[in-house]
Amino acid sequence: MEAPSSRAEAGRRQSSGSRSRKVRVEYGFYLPLLGLAMTLIVMAGFETAQLLMLRDSIVAVKNNQNLAVEESQKMRAQFDSIVKGTVQLASNGNVNAVKIVRQLEQQGVTISRKPGSKP
C-alpha cells in the first residue's frame, strides 16, 4: 500500500512543482533595442511632419505680409505724387497748398523739395 500512496504523493509533488515553477523566456537585448529604434523612427517622423506644417504656416504668413507691404508701397507712391503736386502748387504761390505743406511738415511727413523753392 505504501507504493500507490507514495506514487500519488510523488505525482502531487511533480504537479505542484511544475505549477510553482515559472517559465522565463529570455529575449536578449535585440527586442528592447528594436523597440527603441522603432520609437525613435516614429518620433522623428512625427517631428518632421510637425515641422513641415509649421513651415507651410510661416510661408503663408510671409506671403500675406508681402501683399500688405506691396499695398503700402503703392499707397506711399500715390501719397508722394499727391504731395509733389501740392508742393508744386505751393511753390507757384497757392495759399491753400502752402498751408497743407506746413501742416504735413508739422505732422512729421518728410517732403522733398527742389532747391530754391519756397514753402
Secondary structure, 3 states (H helix, E strand, C coil): CHHHHHHHHHHHHHHHHHHHCCCCCCCCCHHHHHHHHHHHHHHHHHHHHHHHHHHHHHHHHHHHHHHHHHHHHHHHHHHHHHHHHHHHHHHCCCHHHHHHHHHHHHCCCCCCCCCCCCC
